[in-house]
Amino acid sequence: MRVVGIVAMRMGSHRLPGKSLIDIAGQPLLAHLLNRLKTCSSLAEVVVATTSLDEDKPIIDYARSFGVGAFRGSSHDVLERITQAAKAYKADTCVVVYGDGPLIDPEIVDFAVDSFQANSELDFLGNDLKSTFPSGMEVEVVRFEALLRSHELCSDSASREHGTLFLRQHPELFNVENFEAQGSWRRPDLFFEVDEEDDLPVVEAIAAFLKEKNSYALDEIVRFADENNLSRLNSAVNRRYQQFRESK
């Protein structure tokens, strides 16, 4: 089974334009994310899937300079883009990671892939059907055949804009399962993604701390966030993903 990590991202964010390459503790956001994913033992390759718009060429250039795969596709049809990226890079299993989560813990990614491979009946395994992890730690493992089928069946443009949403919302068609955070990982009250300006000081502080500590564990991120009361900085940000999830 060839497992390929796919990061869908673009420069044209409505709430924070250009965030894909925005500087965070001396490196672009994308660099932080790719550095984490490159340590995942479960991924044969990592691919950045962006759009064919001119404004997204810097993303392609940066991904290639980083030594990872790069794919250009539809600007609004994210389902089309990630499906074609998976096909181009010959993925049997796709690991979809969100481009606004530069602090994702590789251990969570590897845990998700291992759990998925242990159950041959699954089409989808993710931790974003219900919010139990801190935001920014989302990962989805999808069988390529299931991703391709959802691409063929989904005719709603709004759903297609959200990538795997159609697949996630149709358990009658696909074998879909959520895995929940346990112990110190179970902190849905913390937000480590970059949606808006208010998220930047949080991620910046953590990234600077990790640079000093050389640590990538979620446990340590949570401890640092609590000790410095970072949640006060971005707890009021509206998270659009919440409309598609169960609460904690």
Disulfide bonds with the S-S distance in Angstrom:
none
